Amino acid sequence: MVQAVVERMGGVLKALLTFALVLVLSGCAGGSIVDEVTASNVVAASAGNVAPIDPNLDYRLGSGDKLRMIVFGEQDLSGEFDVTGTGKVSLPLVGQVQAAGLTLDEFAEEVAGKLKQGYLTNPKISVEVLNFRPFYIIGEVDKPGEYPYTNGMTILNAVAVAGGFTYRANQSDVYITRGGGGEVKFGISQSVRVLPGDIVRIPERFF
């Protein structure tokens, strides 16, 4: 029994020493080790390793999206509308309504609020994305450029659409710029998804 307790204490001590070593090293390297671990976790969460999620779920609208909006009981107010380069949608009666950066539910609420201002008492609105804005792929692919987005697209699908890798391509890593943020590095995998508006960059290998 004494031996078992000693072994358990040894395991705890080893874990504490390992944790202390990580903290010391990360402090010496300006937090790079901790940052790398955190980044790895973020990439793993982004990659998902799960079935593709419907882009309409919490999808943020942007310029180039085409919407179908139905105002129940008001056929003249319903129809198909484009999100313009200014990020707005031009609608009957209410005019320009901000769309870029909003989810579908938030946009529907925004339109409902406008219609309540002297037009309808209790508008019921449904909004869906008909056509998503394109994505962009640059770097070491045969045909870099702008391409239409398709539901459930992955990194490998995007590369295939762009004609495949060049002979100089690093086929292990990819960099994605999303939503106005900075580039995020991912491992190339079928589980890594591309979203509308993404800028995908395939880097050059160094050997």
C-alpha positions as CSV (number, residue, x, y, z in Angstrom):
1,M,0.0,0.0,0.0
2,V,2.8,2.4,0.9
3,Q,4.4,1.6,-2.5
4,A,1.2,2.4,-4.3
5,V,1.0,5.8,-2.5
6,V,4.6,6.6,-3.4
7,E,3.9,5.7,-7.1
8,R,0.8,8.0,-7.1
9,M,2.8,10.8,-5.6
10,G,5.5,10.3,-8.1
11,G,3.0,10.6,-11.0
12,V,1.6,13.8,-9.5
13,L,5.1,15.2,-9.0
14,K,6.1,14.4,-12.6
15,A,3.0,16.2,-13.9
16,L,3.7,19.3,-11.8
17,L,7.3,19.4,-12.9
18,T,6.3,19.0,-16.6
19,F,3.8,21.9,-16.2
20,A,6.4,24.1,-14.5
21,L,8.8,23.4,-17.4
22,V,6.3,24.4,-20.0
23,L,5.6,27.7,-18.2
24,V,9.3,28.4,-17.9
25,L,10.0,27.7,-21.5
26,S,7.0,29.7,-22.7
27,G,8.1,32.6,-20.7
28,C,11.6,32.4,-22.2
29,A,10.2,32.3,-25.7
30,G,7.7,35.1,-25.2
31,G,4.8,32.8,-24.8
32,S,5.4,31.0,-28.1
33,I,4.9,27.5,-26.7
34,V,1.6,28.4,-25.0
35,D,0.5,30.3,-28.1
36,E,1.4,27.3,-30.3
37,V,-0.7,24.9,-28.2
38,T,-3.6,27.4,-28.2
39,A,-3.4,27.8,-31.9
40,S,-3.3,24.1,-32.4
41,N,-6.5,23.7,-30.4
42,V,-8.1,26.5,-32.4
43,V,-7.2,24.9,-35.6
44,A,-8.4,21.5,-34.4
45,A,-11.7,23.1,-33.4
46,S,-12.0,24.9,-36.7
47,A,-11.2,21.8,-38.7
48,G,-14.0,20.2,-36.8
49,N,-13.5,16.6,-37.8
50,V,-17.3,16.5,-37.9
51,A,-19.9,16.5,-40.6
52,P,-20.2,19.8,-42.5
53,I,-22.4,22.4,-40.9
54,D,-25.0,24.2,-42.9
55,P,-23.5,27.6,-43.8
56,N,-27.0,29.2,-43.2
57,L,-26.5,28.4,-39.5
58,D,-25.1,31.6,-37.9
59,Y,-23.8,32.6,-41.3
60,R,-22.7,36.2,-41.6
61,L,-23.9,38.0,-44.7
62,G,-21.6,39.9,-47.0
63,S,-21.4,41.7,-50.3
64,G,-22.2,39.3,-53.2
65,D,-24.7,37.2,-51.3
66,K,-28.1,36.8,-53.0
67,L,-31.1,36.4,-50.7
68,R,-34.7,35.3,-50.9
69,M,-36.9,37.1,-48.5
70,I,-40.6,36.3,-47.8
71,V,-42.8,38.7,-45.9
72,F,-45.8,36.5,-45.1
73,G,-49.0,37.9,-46.5
74,E,-47.2,40.6,-48.4
75,Q,-46.2,39.3,-51.8
76,D,-45.2,42.7,-53.1
77,L,-42.6,43.0,-50.4
78,S,-41.2,39.5,-51.0
79,G,-38.6,38.6,-53.6
80,E,-34.9,38.0,-54.3
81,F,-32.4,40.6,-53.4
82,D,-28.6,41.1,-53.6
83,V,-26.3,42.3,-50.9
84,T,-24.5,45.2,-52.7
85,G,-20.9,46.3,-52.4
86,T,-21.8,48.6,-49.6
87,G,-23.2,45.7,-47.6
88,K,-26.8,46.8,-47.9
89,V,-30.0,45.4,-49.5
90,S,-32.4,47.6,-51.3
91,L,-36.0,46.6,-50.3
92,P,-39.5,47.9,-51.2
93,L,-40.9,50.6,-48.9
94,V,-38.0,50.7,-46.5
95,G,-35.1,51.3,-48.9
96,Q,-31.6,50.4,-47.9
97,V,-31.1,48.0,-45.0
98,Q,-27.8,46.9,-43.6
99,A,-27.0,43.2,-44.2
100,A,-23.2,42.7,-44.2
101,G,-22.0,41.3,-40.9
102,L,-25.5,40.1,-39.8
103,T,-26.9,36.6,-39.4
104,L,-30.0,35.7,-41.3
105,D,-32.1,36.1,-38.1
106,E,-30.5,39.4,-37.3
107,F,-31.2,40.7,-40.8
108,A,-34.8,39.5,-40.6
109,E,-35.2,41.4,-37.3
110,E,-33.7,44.5,-38.9
111,V,-36.2,44.4,-41.8
112,A,-39.1,43.7,-39.4
113,G,-38.1,46.8,-37.3
114,K,-38.1,48.9,-40.4
115,L,-41.5,47.6,-41.6
116,K,-43.0,48.3,-38.2
117,Q,-42.2,52.0,-38.6
118,G,-45.6,52.9,-40.2
119,Y,-46.0,50.0,-42.6
120,L,-46.9,46.7,-40.9
121,T,-48.1,46.0,-37.4
122,N,-46.5,42.5,-36.9
123,P,-44.4,41.5,-39.9
124,K,-43.4,37.8,-40.2
125,I,-40.2,37.4,-42.3
126,S,-38.3,34.5,-43.6
127,V,-34.8,34.9,-45.2
128,E,-32.5,32.4,-46.9
129,V,-29.3,32.6,-48.9
130,L,-29.9,31.6,-52.6
131,N,-26.3,32.1,-53.7
132,F,-23.3,32.6,-51.5
133,R,-20.6,35.1,-52.3
134,P,-17.5,33.7,-53.9
135,F,-14.3,32.5,-52.3
136,Y,-10.8,33.3,-53.5
137,I,-7.8,31.0,-53.8
138,I,-4.3,32.3,-54.5
139,G,-0.7,31.0,-54.4
140,E,0.5,27.7,-55.6
141,V,-2.5,26.4,-57.5
142,D,-2.8,26.0,-61.3
143,K,-5.6,28.6,-61.7
144,P,-5.8,31.1,-58.9
145,G,-8.7,33.4,-58.8
146,E,-12.3,33.9,-57.7
147,Y,-14.7,30.9,-57.7
148,P,-18.3,30.3,-56.8
149,Y,-18.9,28.8,-53.4
150,T,-20.8,25.5,-53.0
151,N,-22.3,24.2,-49.8
152,G,-20.0,22.1,-47.7
153,M,-16.8,23.0,-49.6
154,T,-13.5,21.9,-48.1
155,I,-9.9,22.9,-48.8
156,L,-9.3,19.9,-51.1
157,N,-12.5,20.8,-53.0
158,A,-11.2,24.4,-53.4
159,V,-7.8,23.3,-54.7
160,A,-9.5,20.9,-57.2
161,V,-11.7,23.7,-58.5
162,A,-8.6,25.8,-59.0
163,G,-6.9,23.1,-61.1
164,G,-4.9,21.4,-58.4
165,F,-1.5,22.1,-56.8
166,T,1.5,23.4,-58.8
167,Y,4.7,21.4,-58.5
168,R,6.0,24.1,-56.1
169,A,3.1,23.8,-53.7
170,N,3.4,23.0,-50.0
171,Q,0.7,20.3,-49.9
172,S,0.7,20.1,-46.1
173,D,-0.4,23.6,-45.0
174,V,-2.8,26.2,-46.1
175,Y,-3.5,29.8,-44.9
176,I,-7.1,31.2,-44.7
177,T,-8.2,34.8,-44.3
178,R,-11.7,35.0,-43.0
179,G,-14.0,37.9,-42.1
180,G,-11.5,40.6,-42.3
181,G,-9.1,38.9,-39.8
182,G,-5.6,37.8,-40.3
183,E,-4.3,34.6,-41.9
184,V,-4.8,31.4,-39.9
185,K,-2.7,28.3,-40.7
186,F,-4.4,25.0,-41.1
187,G,-3.2,21.5,-42.1
188,I,-4.6,20.5,-45.5
189,S,-7.4,18.0,-44.8
190,Q,-10.8,17.1,-46.1
191,S,-12.2,18.1,-42.7
192,V,-11.1,21.8,-43.1
193,R,-13.9,23.8,-44.6
194,V,-13.9,26.8,-46.8
195,L,-16.6,29.5,-46.2
196,P,-18.0,32.1,-48.5
197,G,-15.7,35.1,-48.8
198,D,-12.6,33.2,-47.6
199,I,-9.2,34.0,-49.1
200,V,-7.3,30.7,-49.3
201,R,-3.6,30.8,-49.9
202,I,-1.5,27.8,-50.8
203,P,2.1,28.5,-49.9
204,E,5.3,27.5,-51.7
205,R,7.4,24.7,-50.3
206,F,10.9,25.5,-49.3
207,F,12.7,22.3,-50.5
